[in-house]
Amino acid sequence: MPTDTKRVRGPEVSKSPSLYLSKPPVVLPSHGPRADGRQRDQVDVRPVFVRCGLVSQAKGSAYIEAGNTKLMCCVYGPRETERKDETDMKCGRLTTDMRFAPFSCPERGSWIQGAQEKDLSLMLHESLQPAVCLHKYPRSQIEVNVMVLENSGSVLAHAITCASLALADAGIEMYDLVLGCSIQQDGASYVVDPSYMEESCSSVSSENQGCLTVAFLPSLNQISGLQSDGEMTEKTLTAGVRTCIEGCYKLYPVIQQALASAVRKAAPPPSES
C-alpha cells in the first residue's frame, strides 16, 4: 500500500494531554509577610540600583534595577522633527517607545510591538510630557526608548523613573524629575512595588481589587500621571495615591545621588592654576 506523503505523522513516543493543561491560578495569602520578605500595608519598596550614561551612542541613557526588574532607557535628540506643522513650530515634540525583550517575561514574546507595549508607551508619554520644557526646543523632537530586560513587576513605574533619569542625563531642560511608584490593592490590604507574581496571581477577595501607578514630581509636589486598573473605592484610591507619593519620596535620594555621580564623572577635571 503506498505511503500517504501529505499526512503528518505523529511522534513515536506520545505524552498525556494532561501535561499541557494550564495550571490552576496561584492564590497568594492576603496576610503575613510577602514572598521576598517585605511587609504588607507598608511603604516597603525594593532596593534600587541606578546608573547613568551607559550607552555612549545615545545623548542620554539610564539603567535601573529593582529586585529582578531591569530596564534600560536611551534618549536621542533634540533633532529636527520629521513632521512640520504649526504646533511643532512653537514647541518641540516628545516621542516614547517602550518594548519588552523577548526573554523578559516567563512567556517568550516577540520583537513586534504589541497592544500592551503601545498602551505602556502612551502612559509613559503622558507622565513625562508635563515635566519636559518642550517650548525650549521648537521644531525639534526628543525620542525616549525604553527596553525592559526583565519583567518582575512594577514595570511602568520603574520605566517612568528610568526615562526621567535618562532625560536629565541627556541635558534636556525639565521642570523636575519624574518618579514612579505602584501599589497592588487586595481587598483591605495592599502591597507597594508589587512583583510579577503579585500582579498576575488571583486573590480570594473579589472586592476592592486593582493596581495603581503614580508619576510624581517631588520638588514641585505635583502628580504628572496616574494609571489605575480594576475596581477601587474613592477612599481606597485616595489612600493609594498618598502611599505611592511616599514611595516616590523614598526613591528620590537614590535618584539624586545617581544623577550627581554621573555629572561629576562627566565634568572635566579642574584646571591647575
Salt bridges, closest charged atoms under 4 A:
ASP36 OD2 - ARG38 NE 2.78
GLU80 OE2 - LYS84 NZ 2.86
ASP85 OD2 - ARG93 NH2 3.78
GLU86 OE2 - LYS90 NZ 3.97
ASP88 OD2 - ARG93 NH2 2.77
ASP97 OD2 - ARG99 NE 2.93
GLU143 OE2 - ARG79 NH1 3.57
GLU150 OE1 - LYS70 NZ 2.87
GLU173 OE1 - LYS136 NZ 2.81
ASP193 OD2 - ARG38 NH1 3.94
ASP193 OD1 - ARG46 NH2 2.97
ASP193 OD1 - HIS158 NE2 3.19
GLU198 OE1 - ARG34 NH2 2.88
